[in-house]
Amino acid sequence: MNVLLWVFQAALALLAFGGGAYKLFMFDELAKMPAMGALALESLALAGLYARYSLELTATNPLVWVVMMGLMAAVVAYGRSALRQRA
């Protein structure tokens, strides 16, 4: 279980790094968009926005990535708390 949680955490870190790199290098594109506020609110707003336009389960749909990252974060948070209680 602990190894799986580390794999999920590493995947989340890489996805977050990719998102941060996009924000860093594509600033001109992002400057055209309105500010979203806090990171959690941004994620929820993006998931809602993406769901309004497409519910297709394809790798090119951003909704798939946002939901996947949210689920992995939930699994890691639950797993870490369960391991802490057991120790």
PyMOL Python script that loads the backbone (N, CA, C, O; Angstrom):
from pymol import cmd

cmd.read_pdbstr("""\
ATOM      1  N   MET A   1       0.823  -1.192   0.000  1.00  0.00           N
ATOM      2  CA  MET A   1       0.000   0.000   0.000  1.00  0.00           C
ATOM      3  C   MET A   1       0.867   1.256   0.000  1.00  0.00           C
ATOM      4  O   MET A   1       0.585   2.213  -0.721  1.00  0.00           O
ATOM      5  N   ASN A   2       1.927   1.246   0.817  1.00  0.00           N
ATOM      6  CA  ASN A   2       2.791   2.407   0.910  1.00  0.00           C
ATOM      7  C   ASN A   2       3.488   2.695  -0.426  1.00  0.00           C
ATOM      8  O   ASN A   2       3.659   3.857  -0.794  1.00  0.00           O
ATOM      9  N   VAL A   3       3.881   1.665  -1.140  1.00  0.00           N
ATOM     10  CA  VAL A   3       4.538   1.846  -2.438  1.00  0.00           C
ATOM     11  C   VAL A   3       3.556   2.471  -3.435  1.00  0.00           C
ATOM     12  O   VAL A   3       3.925   3.367  -4.195  1.00  0.00           O
ATOM     13  N   LEU A   4       2.326   2.004  -3.430  1.00  0.00           N
ATOM     14  CA  LEU A   4       1.310   2.567  -4.321  1.00  0.00           C
ATOM     15  C   LEU A   4       1.064   4.043  -4.022  1.00  0.00           C
ATOM     16  O   LEU A   4       0.909   4.846  -4.942  1.00  0.00           O
ATOM     17  N   LEU A   5       1.030   4.400  -2.756  1.00  0.00           N
ATOM     18  CA  LEU A   5       0.849   5.804  -2.390  1.00  0.00           C
ATOM     19  C   LEU A   5       2.017   6.657  -2.877  1.00  0.00           C
ATOM     20  O   LEU A   5       1.812   7.786  -3.323  1.00  0.00           O
ATOM     21  N   TRP A   6       3.231   6.134  -2.798  1.00  0.00           N
ATOM     22  CA  TRP A   6       4.391   6.880  -3.302  1.00  0.00           C
ATOM     23  C   TRP A   6       4.337   7.028  -4.815  1.00  0.00           C
ATOM     24  O   TRP A   6       4.720   8.067  -5.351  1.00  0.00           O
ATOM     25  N   VAL A   7       3.868   6.003  -5.503  1.00  0.00           N
ATOM     26  CA  VAL A   7       3.721   6.090  -6.963  1.00  0.00           C
ATOM     27  C   VAL A   7       2.698   7.165  -7.323  1.00  0.00           C
ATOM     28  O   VAL A   7       2.934   7.974  -8.220  1.00  0.00           O
ATOM     29  N   PHE A   8       1.565   7.174  -6.624  1.00  0.00           N
ATOM     30  CA  PHE A   8       0.547   8.205  -6.866  1.00  0.00           C
ATOM     31  C   PHE A   8       1.087   9.600  -6.559  1.00  0.00           C
ATOM     32  O   PHE A   8       0.829  10.548  -7.302  1.00  0.00           O
ATOM     33  N   GLN A   9       1.845   9.723  -5.451  1.00  0.00           N
ATOM     34  CA  GLN A   9       2.395  11.024  -5.105  1.00  0.00           C
ATOM     35  C   GLN A   9       3.393  11.501  -6.156  1.00  0.00           C
ATOM     36  O   GLN A   9       3.427  12.685  -6.489  1.00  0.00           O
ATOM     37  N   ALA A  10       4.204  10.585  -6.678  1.00  0.00           N
ATOM     38  CA  ALA A  10       5.159  10.959  -7.729  1.00  0.00           C
ATOM     39  C   ALA A  10       4.424  11.373  -9.001  1.00  0.00           C
ATOM     40  O   ALA A  10       4.817  12.338  -9.656  1.00  0.00           O
ATOM     41  N   ALA A  11       3.365  10.652  -9.354  1.00  0.00           N
ATOM     42  CA  ALA A  11       2.580  11.009 -10.537  1.00  0.00           C
ATOM     43  C   ALA A  11       1.920  12.375 -10.354  1.00  0.00           C
ATOM     44  O   ALA A  11       1.896  13.180 -11.285  1.00  0.00           O
ATOM     45  N   LEU A  12       1.390  12.637  -9.175  1.00  0.00           N
ATOM     46  CA  LEU A  12       0.797  13.943  -8.899  1.00  0.00           C
ATOM     47  C   LEU A  12       1.828  15.056  -8.980  1.00  0.00           C
ATOM     48  O   LEU A  12       1.538  16.142  -9.483  1.00  0.00           O
ATOM     49  N   ALA A  13       3.027  14.790  -8.486  1.00  0.00           N
ATOM     50  CA  ALA A  13       4.091  15.797  -8.552  1.00  0.00           C
ATOM     51  C   ALA A  13       4.457  16.099  -9.999  1.00  0.00           C
ATOM     52  O   ALA A  13       4.642  17.262 -10.358  1.00  0.00           O
ATOM     53  N   LEU A  14       4.564  15.069 -10.834  1.00  0.00           N
ATOM     54  CA  LEU A  14       4.893  15.292 -12.240  1.00  0.00           C
ATOM     55  C   LEU A  14       3.786  16.047 -12.960  1.00  0.00           C
ATOM     56  O   LEU A  14       4.064  16.930 -13.772  1.00  0.00           O
ATOM     57  N   LEU A  15       2.534  15.710 -12.671  1.00  0.00           N
ATOM     58  CA  LEU A  15       1.420  16.423 -13.285  1.00  0.00           C
ATOM     59  C   LEU A  15       1.369  17.877 -12.823  1.00  0.00           C
ATOM     60  O   LEU A  15       1.098  18.776 -13.619  1.00  0.00           O
ATOM     61  N   ALA A  16       1.629  18.104 -11.546  1.00  0.00           N
ATOM     62  CA  ALA A  16       1.653  19.476 -11.040  1.00  0.00           C
ATOM     63  C   ALA A  16       2.817  20.256 -11.647  1.00  0.00           C
ATOM     64  O   ALA A  16       2.673  21.436 -11.968  1.00  0.00           O
ATOM     65  N   PHE A  17       3.965  19.605 -11.806  1.00  0.00           N
ATOM     66  CA  PHE A  17       5.119  20.249 -12.441  1.00  0.00           C
ATOM     67  C   PHE A  17       4.800  20.610 -13.886  1.00  0.00           C
ATOM     68  O   PHE A  17       5.151  21.693 -14.354  1.00  0.00           O
ATOM     69  N   GLY A  18       4.133  19.696 -14.591  1.00  0.00           N
ATOM     70  CA  GLY A  18       3.737  19.980 -15.972  1.00  0.00           C
ATOM     71  C   GLY A  18       2.773  21.154 -16.061  1.00  0.00           C
ATOM     72  O   GLY A  18       2.893  21.998 -16.949  1.00  0.00           O
ATOM     73  N   GLY A  19       1.828  21.207 -15.149  1.00  0.00           N
ATOM     74  CA  GLY A  19       0.890  22.331 -15.129  1.00  0.00           C
ATOM     75  C   GLY A  19       1.575  23.643 -14.796  1.00  0.00           C
ATOM     76  O   GLY A  19       1.253  24.686 -15.366  1.00  0.00           O
ATOM     77  N   GLY A  20       2.522  23.584 -13.870  1.00  0.00           N
ATOM     78  CA  GLY A  20       3.276  24.784 -13.517  1.00  0.00           C
ATOM     79  C   GLY A  20       4.160  25.253 -14.664  1.00  0.00           C
ATOM     80  O   GLY A  20       4.287  26.454 -14.903  1.00  0.00           O
ATOM     81  N   ALA A  21       4.772  24.306 -15.376  1.00  0.00           N
ATOM     82  CA  ALA A  21       5.603  24.669 -16.525  1.00  0.00           C
ATOM     83  C   ALA A  21       4.759  25.313 -17.611  1.00  0.00           C
ATOM     84  O   ALA A  21       5.196  26.257 -18.270  1.00  0.00           O
ATOM     85  N   TYR A  22       3.550  24.804 -17.796  1.00  0.00           N
ATOM     86  CA  TYR A  22       2.652  25.409 -18.782  1.00  0.00           C
ATOM     87  C   TYR A  22       2.334  26.846 -18.384  1.00  0.00           C
ATOM     88  O   TYR A  22       2.352  27.747 -19.223  1.00  0.00           O
ATOM     89  N   LYS A  23       2.046  27.054 -17.111  1.00  0.00           N
ATOM     90  CA  LYS A  23       1.724  28.406 -16.642  1.00  0.00           C
ATOM     91  C   LYS A  23       2.928  29.331 -16.760  1.00  0.00           C
ATOM     92  O   LYS A  23       2.769  30.528 -16.998  1.00  0.00           O
ATOM     93  N   LEU A  24       4.129  28.786 -16.597  1.00  0.00           N
ATOM     94  CA  LEU A  24       5.332  29.600 -16.680  1.00  0.00           C
ATOM     95  C   LEU A  24       5.666  29.989 -18.112  1.00  0.00           C
ATOM     96  O   LEU A  24       5.987  31.145 -18.389  1.00  0.00           O
ATOM     97  N   PHE A  25       5.590  29.021 -19.025  1.00  0.00           N
ATOM     98  CA  PHE A  25       6.042  29.262 -20.394  1.00  0.00           C
ATOM     99  C   PHE A  25       4.942  29.740 -21.339  1.00  0.00           C
ATOM    100  O   PHE A  25       5.245  30.264 -22.411  1.00  0.00           O
ATOM    101  N   MET A  26       3.700  29.575 -20.976  1.00  0.00           N
ATOM    102  CA  MET A  26       2.586  30.016 -21.819  1.00  0.00           C
ATOM    103  C   MET A  26       1.857  31.182 -21.161  1.00  0.00           C
ATOM    104  O   MET A  26       0.631  31.268 -21.215  1.00  0.00           O
ATOM    105  N   PHE A  27       2.615  32.072 -20.545  1.00  0.00           N
ATOM    106  CA  PHE A  27       2.015  33.164 -19.787  1.00  0.00           C
ATOM    107  C   PHE A  27       1.164  34.070 -20.672  1.00  0.00           C
ATOM    108  O   PHE A  27       0.130  34.566 -20.223  1.00  0.00           O
ATOM    109  N   ASP A  28       1.574  34.294 -21.911  1.00  0.00           N
ATOM    110  CA  ASP A  28       0.798  35.159 -22.798  1.00  0.00           C
ATOM    111  C   ASP A  28      -0.614  34.630 -23.021  1.00  0.00           C
ATOM    112  O   ASP A  28      -1.571  35.404 -23.053  1.00  0.00           O
ATOM    113  N   GLU A  29      -0.745  33.315 -23.175  1.00  0.00           N
ATOM    114  CA  GLU A  29      -2.063  32.703 -23.340  1.00  0.00           C
ATOM    115  C   GLU A  29      -2.882  32.801 -22.053  1.00  0.00           C
ATOM    116  O   GLU A  29      -4.075  33.102 -22.089  1.00  0.00           O
ATOM    117  N   LEU A  30      -2.235  32.547 -20.926  1.00  0.00           N
ATOM    118  CA  LEU A  30      -2.941  32.560 -19.648  1.00  0.00           C
ATOM    119  C   LEU A  30      -3.322  33.971 -19.214  1.00  0.00           C
ATOM    120  O   LEU A  30      -4.293  34.152 -18.480  1.00  0.00           O
ATOM    121  N   ALA A  31      -2.576  34.958 -19.657  1.00  0.00           N
ATOM    122  CA  ALA A  31      -2.885  36.337 -19.290  1.00  0.00           C
ATOM    123  C   ALA A  31      -4.211  36.790 -19.888  1.00  0.00           C
ATOM    124  O   ALA A  31      -4.823  37.736 -19.392  1.00  0.00           O
ATOM    125  N   LYS A  32      -4.655  36.132 -20.938  1.00  0.00           N
ATOM    126  CA  LYS A  32      -5.927  36.462 -21.570  1.00  0.00           C
ATOM    127  C   LYS A  32      -7.119  35.938 -20.767  1.00  0.00           C
ATOM    128  O   LYS A  32      -8.240  36.420 -20.931  1.00  0.00           O
ATOM    129  N   MET A  33      -6.875  34.947 -19.895  1.00  0.00           N
ATOM    130  CA  MET A  33      -7.942  34.336 -19.106  1.00  0.00           C
ATOM    131  C   MET A  33      -8.147  35.103 -17.800  1.00  0.00           C
ATOM    132  O   MET A  33      -7.202  35.698 -17.282  1.00  0.00           O
ATOM    133  N   PRO A  34      -9.368  35.098 -17.264  1.00  0.00           N
ATOM    134  CA  PRO A  34      -9.584  35.763 -15.975  1.00  0.00           C
ATOM    135  C   PRO A  34      -8.904  35.000 -14.837  1.00  0.00           C
ATOM    136  O   PRO A  34      -8.732  33.784 -14.927  1.00  0.00           O
ATOM    137  N   ALA A  35      -8.522  35.688 -13.790  1.00  0.00           N
ATOM    138  CA  ALA A  35      -7.887  35.062 -12.626  1.00  0.00           C
ATOM    139  C   ALA A  35      -8.900  34.190 -11.894  1.00  0.00           C
ATOM    140  O   ALA A  35     -10.072  34.555 -11.809  1.00  0.00           O
ATOM    141  N   MET A  36      -8.476  33.050 -11.367  1.00  0.00           N
ATOM    142  CA  MET A  36      -9.380  32.111 -10.727  1.00  0.00           C
ATOM    143  C   MET A  36      -9.267  32.117  -9.206  1.00  0.00           C
ATOM    144  O   MET A  36     -10.145  31.559  -8.549  1.00  0.00           O
ATOM    145  N   GLY A  37      -8.223  32.723  -8.603  1.00  0.00           N
ATOM    146  CA  GLY A  37      -8.098  32.688  -7.141  1.00  0.00           C
ATOM    147  C   GLY A  37      -7.325  31.491  -6.667  1.00  0.00           C
ATOM    148  O   GLY A  37      -6.376  31.072  -7.330  1.00  0.00           O
ATOM    149  N   ALA A  38      -7.697  30.927  -5.543  1.00  0.00           N
ATOM    150  CA  ALA A  38      -6.969  29.837  -4.891  1.00  0.00           C
ATOM    151  C   ALA A  38      -6.915  28.595  -5.776  1.00  0.00           C
ATOM    152  O   ALA A  38      -7.754  28.402  -6.656  1.00  0.00           O
ATOM    153  N   LEU A  39      -5.912  27.760  -5.522  1.00  0.00           N
ATOM    154  CA  LEU A  39      -5.675  26.569  -6.340  1.00  0.00           C
ATOM    155  C   LEU A  39      -6.850  25.591  -6.301  1.00  0.00           C
ATOM    156  O   LEU A  39      -7.238  25.053  -7.338  1.00  0.00           O
ATOM    157  N   ALA A  40      -7.416  25.357  -5.124  1.00  0.00           N
ATOM    158  CA  ALA A  40      -8.540  24.425  -5.023  1.00  0.00           C
ATOM    159  C   ALA A  40      -9.749  24.945  -5.792  1.00  0.00           C
ATOM    160  O   ALA A  40     -10.431  24.193  -6.488  1.00  0.00           O
ATOM    161  N   LEU A  41     -10.000  26.235  -5.654  1.00  0.00           N
ATOM    162  CA  LEU A  41     -11.117  26.811  -6.397  1.00  0.00           C
ATOM    163  C   LEU A  41     -10.859  26.765  -7.898  1.00  0.00           C
ATOM    164  O   LEU A  41     -11.775  26.557  -8.694  1.00  0.00           O
ATOM    165  N   GLU A  42      -9.615  26.961  -8.265  1.00  0.00           N
ATOM    166  CA  GLU A  42      -9.256  26.883  -9.688  1.00  0.00           C
ATOM    167  C   GLU A  42      -9.512  25.480 -10.234  1.00  0.00           C
ATOM    168  O   GLU A  42     -10.044  25.323 -11.332  1.00  0.00           O
ATOM    169  N   SER A  43      -9.136  24.472  -9.471  1.00  0.00           N
ATOM    170  CA  SER A  43      -9.349  23.095  -9.921  1.00  0.00           C
ATOM    171  C   SER A  43     -10.829  22.777 -10.060  1.00  0.00           C
ATOM    172  O   SER A  43     -11.246  22.164 -11.042  1.00  0.00           O
ATOM    173  N   LEU A  44     -11.625  23.194  -9.077  1.00  0.00           N
ATOM    174  CA  LEU A  44     -13.062  22.946  -9.156  1.00  0.00           C
ATOM    175  C   LEU A  44     -13.699  23.706 -10.317  1.00  0.00           C
ATOM    176  O   LEU A  44     -14.558  23.177 -11.023  1.00  0.00           O
ATOM    177  N   ALA A  45     -13.270  24.946 -10.504  1.00  0.00           N
ATOM    178  CA  ALA A  45     -13.811  25.741 -11.608  1.00  0.00           C
ATOM    179  C   ALA A  45     -13.431  25.139 -12.950  1.00  0.00           C
ATOM    180  O   ALA A  45     -14.254  25.090 -13.864  1.00  0.00           O
ATOM    181  N   LEU A  46     -12.201  24.685 -13.076  1.00  0.00           N
ATOM    182  CA  LEU A  46     -11.765  24.065 -14.329  1.00  0.00           C
ATOM    183  C   LEU A  46     -12.524  22.773 -14.605  1.00  0.00           C
ATOM    184  O   LEU A  46     -12.922  22.515 -15.741  1.00  0.00           O
ATOM    185  N   ALA A  47     -12.726  21.963 -13.571  1.00  0.00           N
ATOM    186  CA  ALA A  47     -13.466  20.715 -13.771  1.00  0.00           C
ATOM    187  C   ALA A  47     -14.890  21.014 -14.242  1.00  0.00           C
ATOM    188  O   ALA A  47     -15.397  20.357 -15.152  1.00  0.00           O
ATOM    189  N   GLY A  48     -15.533  22.004 -13.624  1.00  0.00           N
ATOM    190  CA  GLY A  48     -16.875  22.382 -14.057  1.00  0.00           C
ATOM    191  C   GLY A  48     -16.899  22.940 -15.469  1.00  0.00           C
ATOM    192  O   GLY A  48     -17.796  22.634 -16.254  1.00  0.00           O
ATOM    193  N   LEU A  49     -15.909  23.757 -15.785  1.00  0.00           N
ATOM    194  CA  LEU A  49     -15.827  24.337 -17.126  1.00  0.00           C
ATOM    195  C   LEU A  49     -15.597  23.258 -18.180  1.00  0.00           C
ATOM    196  O   LEU A  49     -16.253  23.245 -19.221  1.00  0.00           O
ATOM    197  N   TYR A  50     -14.678  22.373 -17.904  1.00  0.00           N
ATOM    198  CA  TYR A  50     -14.396  21.295 -18.860  1.00  0.00           C
ATOM    199  C   TYR A  50     -15.598  20.381 -19.029  1.00  0.00           C
ATOM    200  O   TYR A  50     -15.881  19.926 -20.137  1.00  0.00           O
ATOM    201  N   ALA A  51     -16.313  20.106 -17.932  1.00  0.00           N
ATOM    202  CA  ALA A  51     -17.478  19.220 -18.008  1.00  0.00           C
ATOM    203  C   ALA A  51     -18.594  19.846 -18.846  1.00  0.00           C
ATOM    204  O   ALA A  51     -19.357  19.129 -19.494  1.00  0.00           O
ATOM    205  N   ARG A  52     -18.693  21.179 -18.837  1.00  0.00           N
ATOM    206  CA  ARG A  52     -19.735  21.841 -19.636  1.00  0.00           C
ATOM    207  C   ARG A  52     -19.505  21.660 -21.127  1.00  0.00           C
ATOM    208  O   ARG A  52     -20.456  21.595 -21.906  1.00  0.00           O
ATOM    209  N   TYR A  53     -18.241  21.580 -21.522  1.00  0.00           N
ATOM    210  CA  TYR A  53     -17.934  21.520 -22.946  1.00  0.00           C
ATOM    211  C   TYR A  53     -17.759  20.109 -23.481  1.00  0.00           C
ATOM    212  O   TYR A  53     -18.041  19.857 -24.653  1.00  0.00           O
ATOM    213  N   SER A  54     -17.302  19.188 -22.652  1.00  0.00           N
ATOM    214  CA  SER A  54     -17.074  17.846 -23.168  1.00  0.00           C
ATOM    215  C   SER A  54     -17.023  16.835 -22.038  1.00  0.00           C
ATOM    216  O   SER A  54     -16.340  17.049 -21.037  1.00  0.00           O
ATOM    217  N   LEU A  55     -17.734  15.749 -22.194  1.00  0.00           N
ATOM    218  CA  LEU A  55     -17.681  14.640 -21.246  1.00  0.00           C
ATOM    219  C   LEU A  55     -17.059  13.402 -21.878  1.00  0.00           C
ATOM    220  O   LEU A  55     -17.168  12.302 -21.334  1.00  0.00           O
ATOM    221  N   GLU A  56     -16.397  13.581 -23.046  1.00  0.00           N
ATOM    222  CA  GLU A  56     -15.749  12.451 -23.715  1.00  0.00           C
ATOM    223  C   GLU A  56     -14.574  11.960 -22.884  1.00  0.00           C
ATOM    224  O   GLU A  56     -13.820  12.763 -22.334  1.00  0.00           O
ATOM    225  N   LEU A  57     -14.414  10.653 -22.790  1.00  0.00           N
ATOM    226  CA  LEU A  57     -13.294  10.076 -22.064  1.00  0.00           C
ATOM    227  C   LEU A  57     -12.132   9.820 -23.019  1.00  0.00           C
ATOM    228  O   LEU A  57     -11.851   8.679 -23.386  1.00  0.00           O
ATOM    229  N   THR A  58     -11.470  10.888 -23.409  1.00  0.00           N
ATOM    230  CA  THR A  58     -10.301  10.787 -24.274  1.00  0.00           C
ATOM    231  C   THR A  58      -9.115  11.429 -23.571  1.00  0.00           C
ATOM    232  O   THR A  58      -9.290  12.253 -22.673  1.00  0.00           O
ATOM    233  N   ALA A  59      -7.909  11.052 -23.980  1.00  0.00           N
ATOM    234  CA  ALA A  59      -6.694  11.582 -23.358  1.00  0.00           C
ATOM    235  C   ALA A  59      -6.513  13.066 -23.633  1.00  0.00           C
ATOM    236  O   ALA A  59      -5.781  13.738 -22.907  1.00  0.00           O
ATOM    237  N   THR A  60      -7.159  13.589 -24.660  1.00  0.00           N
ATOM    238  CA  THR A  60      -7.004  15.004 -24.983  1.00  0.00           C
ATOM    239  C   THR A  60      -7.997  15.896 -24.246  1.00  0.00           C
ATOM    240  O   THR A  60      -7.908  17.121 -24.332  1.00  0.00           O
ATOM    241  N   ASN A  61      -8.936  15.302 -23.526  1.00  0.00           N
ATOM    242  CA  ASN A  61      -9.923  16.068 -22.769  1.00  0.00           C
ATOM    243  C   ASN A  61      -9.320  16.457 -21.415  1.00  0.00           C
ATOM    244  O   ASN A  61      -8.965  15.575 -20.634  1.00  0.00           O
ATOM    245  N   PRO A  62      -9.196  17.746 -21.121  1.00  0.00           N
ATOM    246  CA  PRO A  62      -8.605  18.163 -19.842  1.00  0.00           C
ATOM    247  C   PRO A  62      -9.402  17.695 -18.629  1.00  0.00           C
ATOM    248  O   PRO A  62      -8.831  17.532 -17.550  1.00  0.00           O
ATOM    249  N   LEU A  63     -10.699  17.476 -18.777  1.00  0.00           N
ATOM    250  CA  LEU A  63     -11.512  17.024 -17.657  1.00  0.00           C
ATOM    251  C   LEU A  63     -10.996  15.697 -17.112  1.00  0.00           C
ATOM    252  O   LEU A  63     -10.993  15.476 -15.901  1.00  0.00           O
ATOM    253  N   VAL A  64     -10.564  14.822 -18.003  1.00  0.00           N
ATOM    254  CA  VAL A  64     -10.049  13.516 -17.585  1.00  0.00           C
ATOM    255  C   VAL A  64      -8.851  13.705 -16.665  1.00  0.00           C
ATOM    256  O   VAL A  64      -8.737  13.024 -15.646  1.00  0.00           O
ATOM    257  N   TRP A  65      -7.957  14.627 -17.017  1.00  0.00           N
ATOM    258  CA  TRP A  65      -6.752  14.859 -16.218  1.00  0.00           C
ATOM    259  C   TRP A  65      -7.089  15.498 -14.877  1.00  0.00           C
ATOM    260  O   TRP A  65      -6.505  15.125 -13.860  1.00  0.00           O
ATOM    261  N   VAL A  66      -8.013  16.449 -14.851  1.00  0.00           N
ATOM    262  CA  VAL A  66      -8.389  17.111 -13.609  1.00  0.00           C
ATOM    263  C   VAL A  66      -9.047  16.115 -12.659  1.00  0.00           C
ATOM    264  O   VAL A  66      -8.733  16.100 -11.468  1.00  0.00           O
ATOM    265  N   VAL A  67      -9.939  15.296 -13.160  1.00  0.00           N
ATOM    266  CA  VAL A  67     -10.616  14.310 -12.322  1.00  0.00           C
ATOM    267  C   VAL A  67      -9.622  13.259 -11.838  1.00  0.00           C
ATOM    268  O   VAL A  67      -9.668  12.853 -10.676  1.00  0.00           O
ATOM    269  N   MET A  68      -8.722  12.812 -12.721  1.00  0.00           N
ATOM    270  CA  MET A  68      -7.724  11.812 -12.345  1.00  0.00           C
ATOM    271  C   MET A  68      -6.822  12.344 -11.232  1.00  0.00           C
ATOM    272  O   MET A  68      -6.533  11.631 -10.271  1.00  0.00           O
ATOM    273  N   MET A  69      -6.379  13.593 -11.360  1.00  0.00           N
ATOM    274  CA  MET A  69      -5.524  14.166 -10.318  1.00  0.00           C
ATOM    275  C   MET A  69      -6.283  14.300  -9.002  1.00  0.00           C
ATOM    276  O   MET A  69      -5.717  14.052  -7.938  1.00  0.00           O
ATOM    277  N   GLY A  70      -7.550  14.687  -9.059  1.00  0.00           N
ATOM    278  CA  GLY A  70      -8.351  14.793  -7.845  1.00  0.00           C
ATOM    279  C   GLY A  70      -8.538  13.452  -7.154  1.00  0.00           C
ATOM    280  O   GLY A  70      -8.440  13.354  -5.930  1.00  0.00           O
ATOM    281  N   LEU A  71      -8.808  12.419  -7.943  1.00  0.00           N
ATOM    282  CA  LEU A  71      -8.973  11.079  -7.368  1.00  0.00           C
ATOM    283  C   LEU A  71      -7.679  10.564  -6.763  1.00  0.00           C
ATOM    284  O   LEU A  71      -7.690   9.983  -5.678  1.00  0.00           O
ATOM    285  N   MET A  72      -6.551  10.774  -7.460  1.00  0.00           N
ATOM    286  CA  MET A  72      -5.268  10.330  -6.919  1.00  0.00           C
ATOM    287  C   MET A  72      -4.931  11.077  -5.634  1.00  0.00           C
ATOM    288  O   MET A  72      -4.410  10.477  -4.693  1.00  0.00           O
ATOM    289  N   ALA A  73      -5.218  12.375  -5.577  1.00  0.00           N
ATOM    290  CA  ALA A  73      -4.957  13.146  -4.364  1.00  0.00           C
ATOM    291  C   ALA A  73      -5.815  12.644  -3.209  1.00  0.00           C
ATOM    292  O   ALA A  73      -5.351  12.582  -2.071  1.00  0.00           O
ATOM    293  N   ALA A  74      -7.067  12.285  -3.499  1.00  0.00           N
ATOM    294  CA  ALA A  74      -7.952  11.758  -2.460  1.00  0.00           C
ATOM    295  C   ALA A  74      -7.448  10.411  -1.947  1.00  0.00           C
ATOM    296  O   ALA A  74      -7.478  10.155  -0.743  1.00  0.00           O
ATOM    297  N   VAL A  75      -6.985   9.553  -2.851  1.00  0.00           N
ATOM    298  CA  VAL A  75      -6.462   8.240  -2.449  1.00  0.00           C
ATOM    299  C   VAL A  75      -5.216   8.410  -1.591  1.00  0.00           C
ATOM    300  O   VAL A  75      -5.068   7.735  -0.573  1.00  0.00           O
ATOM    301  N   VAL A  76      -4.321   9.304  -1.993  1.00  0.00           N
ATOM    302  CA  VAL A  76      -3.093   9.533  -1.221  1.00  0.00           C
ATOM    303  C   VAL A  76      -3.438  10.092   0.159  1.00  0.00           C
ATOM    304  O   VAL A  76      -2.880   9.643   1.161  1.00  0.00           O
ATOM    305  N   ALA A  77      -4.343  11.059   0.225  1.00  0.00           N
ATOM    306  CA  ALA A  77      -4.713  11.643   1.517  1.00  0.00           C
ATOM    307  C   ALA A  77      -5.344  10.594   2.434  1.00  0.00           C
ATOM    308  O   ALA A  77      -5.015  10.523   3.619  1.00  0.00           O
ATOM    309  N   TYR A  78      -6.245   9.786   1.890  1.00  0.00           N
ATOM    310  CA  TYR A  78      -6.879   8.745   2.699  1.00  0.00           C
ATOM    311  C   TYR A  78      -5.863   7.694   3.127  1.00  0.00           C
ATOM    312  O   TYR A  78      -5.839   7.280   4.286  1.00  0.00           O
ATOM    313  N   GLY A  79      -5.026   7.266   2.189  1.00  0.00           N
ATOM    314  CA  GLY A  79      -4.029   6.240   2.502  1.00  0.00           C
ATOM    315  C   GLY A  79      -3.032   6.696   3.541  1.00  0.00           C
ATOM    316  O   GLY A  79      -2.673   5.932   4.437  1.00  0.00           O
ATOM    317  N   ARG A  80      -2.579   7.932   3.435  1.00  0.00           N
ATOM    318  CA  ARG A  80      -1.625   8.453   4.418  1.00  0.00           C
ATOM    319  C   ARG A  80      -2.261   8.559   5.799  1.00  0.00           C
ATOM    320  O   ARG A  80      -1.608   8.258   6.799  1.00  0.00           O
ATOM    321  N   SER A  81      -3.510   8.976   5.872  1.00  0.00           N
ATOM    322  CA  SER A  81      -4.165   9.070   7.179  1.00  0.00           C
ATOM    323  C   SER A  81      -4.418   7.687   7.759  1.00  0.00           C
ATOM    324  O   SER A  81      -4.306   7.498   8.971  1.00  0.00           O
ATOM    325  N   ALA A  82      -4.756   6.720   6.919  1.00  0.00           N
ATOM    326  CA  ALA A  82      -4.977   5.348   7.410  1.00  0.00           C
ATOM    327  C   ALA A  82      -3.674   4.737   7.914  1.00  0.00           C
ATOM    328  O   ALA A  82      -3.669   4.036   8.926  1.00  0.00           O
ATOM    329  N   LEU A  83      -2.561   5.000   7.212  1.00  0.00           N
ATOM    330  CA  LEU A  83      -1.271   4.474   7.659  1.00  0.00           C
ATOM    331  C   LEU A  83      -0.831   5.137   8.953  1.00  0.00           C
ATOM    332  O   LEU A  83      -0.229   4.486   9.807  1.00  0.00           O
ATOM    333  N   ARG A  84      -1.121   6.415   9.111  1.00  0.00           N
ATOM    334  CA  ARG A  84      -0.737   7.138  10.331  1.00  0.00           C
ATOM    335  C   ARG A  84      -1.517   6.606  11.527  1.00  0.00           C
ATOM    336  O   ARG A  84      -0.956   6.493  12.617  1.00  0.00           O
ATOM    337  N   GLN A  85      -2.793   6.277  11.353  1.00  0.00           N
ATOM    338  CA  GLN A  85      -3.606   5.776  12.442  1.00  0.00           C
ATOM    339  C   GLN A  85      -3.173   4.375  12.854  1.00  0.00           C
ATOM    340  O   GLN A  85      -3.270   4.006  14.024  1.00  0.00           O
ATOM    341  N   ARG A  86      -2.695   3.598  11.886  1.00  0.00           N
ATOM    342  CA  ARG A  86      -2.294   2.228  12.176  1.00  0.00           C
ATOM    343  C   ARG A  86      -0.963   2.179  12.928  1.00  0.00           C
ATOM    344  O   ARG A  86      -0.716   1.245  13.691  1.00  0.00           O
ATOM    345  N   ALA A  87      -0.111   3.173  12.719  1.00  0.00           N
ATOM    346  CA  ALA A  87       1.229   3.165  13.338  1.00  0.00           C
ATOM    347  C   ALA A  87       1.224   3.590  14.782  1.00  0.00           C
ATOM    348  O   ALA A  87       2.278   3.627  15.418  1.00  0.00           O
TER     349      ALA A  87
END
""", "prot")
cmd.dss("prot")
cmd.show_as("cartoon", "prot")
cmd.util.cbc("prot")
cmd.orient("prot")
